[in-house]
Amino acid sequence: MADNLDVNAGSSPAQVWLLRDFLEQAITDLGGTPLPFTVLTDRNRQQSEIWFGPRSVPSTPRREKKG
């Protein structure tokens, strides 16, 4: 997991994309607005899907707010 967060030589490109999508989905599901990525862009997604195939990310589990 740390390799994918660091995006270093040990990273799996497919896992980096899945992590990007998961984080973006989690932020959206929790009512936030994700910041744009500089390299993992929608344009680069098309190329990644050619290399790794399309992938889907499950929705973020809802947590009850405390208080």
N, C-alpha and C positions, 0 to 999 in steps of 0.2 A: 504494500500500500504506500509506503513512504517513497519508493521509487516513482510511483505514479504521481504523487503530489509534487515531487521535486522535478519531474520530467527530466530524468537523467538517462545515462546510457543503459541502466537496468530496467527502464520503463518499457512496458508493453504499450505500443501505440494504440491498440484497440482498447486497452484498459484505461488509458489516459482519456480517450474520448468518452468512454462510459462514465468515468469519474466526473468529467466536465458536465455531462448531461445530467448526472445525478445531482450534483451541486446546484446547477441551474434550476432543476425541477424542484428541489427541496426549498430553495429560496422563494420560488414562485408559489409553491403550495403553502408556505407559511406567510404569504401576503407581502413579500418583499419584491424588489425589482433587482434582478442580477445585473452586475456591471458587464459591459461587453468584454469579450476576450480579444487579445491582439493577434494570436496565431490560430487558436481553435475557433475559427470563424465559420459562418454558414457556408461561405464559398469553399473553404478547405474541407468541410464536411463531405461535399460531393466526391472529392478525391479519396477521402478515407473510406467512404462506402464502397468505392470501386475496389480498394485494397482489402478491406476487412468485412464487407457486407454490412447491410443495415442492422442496427441494434436498437433495442428499445429499453427504456429505463422505467422501473415500476414507480408508482407514486410514492411520495413520502408518507410514512405513517403519521397520523394526526396525534398530537399530544394535547392533553387537556391543560389549560392554563391554570396556574396556581393563584390563589388569592381571590 
